[in-house]
Amino acid sequence: MLAQPECAIFTGDLFSDEVLADGTTTYKALRDLGDVVWVPELGLYVVARYHDVVAGLRAHDVLISGKGVSVNH
């Protein structure tokens, strides 16, 4: 079992038909929750704010994933 993350938690379904058709509301909710958001259903963290995404991409020497970076649901 994973430890409780010290960040906001998103419990919605990022792959629901509604979100896939128009994710605007969901993406705004993710941005409003904070810099980094835990999605327990998928077991991963989400970064949804533009500047935070850019910072993450620039920190490629720190933010490393040996399991890849894509989500296949």
C-alpha positions in Angstrom: 0.0 0.0 0.0 1.2 3.4 -0.9 1.8 6.1 1.8 -0.6 9.0 2.0 0.8 11.7 -0.3 1.3 15.2 1.2 -0.6 17.0 -1.6 -4.1 17.4 -2.9 -6.0 14.3 -4.0 -8.1 14.0 -7.1 -10.7 11.2 -6.9 -12.4 11.8 -10.3 -12.1 9.6 -13.4 -9.7 11.1 -15.9 -10.8 8.6 -18.5 -14.6 8.9 -18.2 -16.5 9.6 -21.4 -17.4 13.1 -20.2 -13.8 14.0 -19.5 -12.5 12.5 -22.8 -15.2 14.5 -24.7 -14.4 17.8 -22.9 -12.0 17.8 -20.1 -12.0 21.6 -19.5 -13.8 21.5 -16.2 -11.7 18.6 -14.9 -8.4 20.1 -16.0 -9.4 23.4 -14.2 -10.2 21.4 -11.1 -6.8 19.8 -11.3 -5.1 23.1 -11.7 -7.1 24.6 -8.8 -6.1 21.7 -6.5 -2.4 22.7 -6.5 1.0 22.3 -8.1 1.0 18.5 -7.8 -2.1 16.3 -7.4 -2.3 12.6 -6.4 -4.7 10.5 -8.5 -5.1 7.3 -6.4 -7.1 5.5 -9.0 -4.1 5.6 -11.4 -1.4 5.5 -8.7 0.3 8.6 -10.1 0.8 12.3 -9.6 -0.5 14.9 -12.0 1.0 18.3 -12.8 -1.6 20.4 -14.7 -0.4 24.0 -14.5 1.6 25.2 -17.5 4.4 26.7 -15.6 4.7 23.6 -13.3 4.8 21.3 -16.3 7.5 23.4 -17.9 9.5 23.4 -14.7 9.1 19.6 -14.5 10.3 19.1 -18.0 13.3 21.2 -17.3 14.1 19.2 -14.2 14.6 16.0 -16.2 17.7 15.1 -14.1 15.6 15.1 -10.9 12.2 13.9 -12.1 13.0 10.5 -13.5 10.7 7.6 -14.0 12.2 4.2 -14.6 8.6 3.0 -15.4 8.0 5.4 -18.3 5.9 8.5 -18.4 2.7 7.5 -20.2 -0.6 6.4 -18.8 -2.3 3.5 -20.6 -5.8 3.0 -19.2 
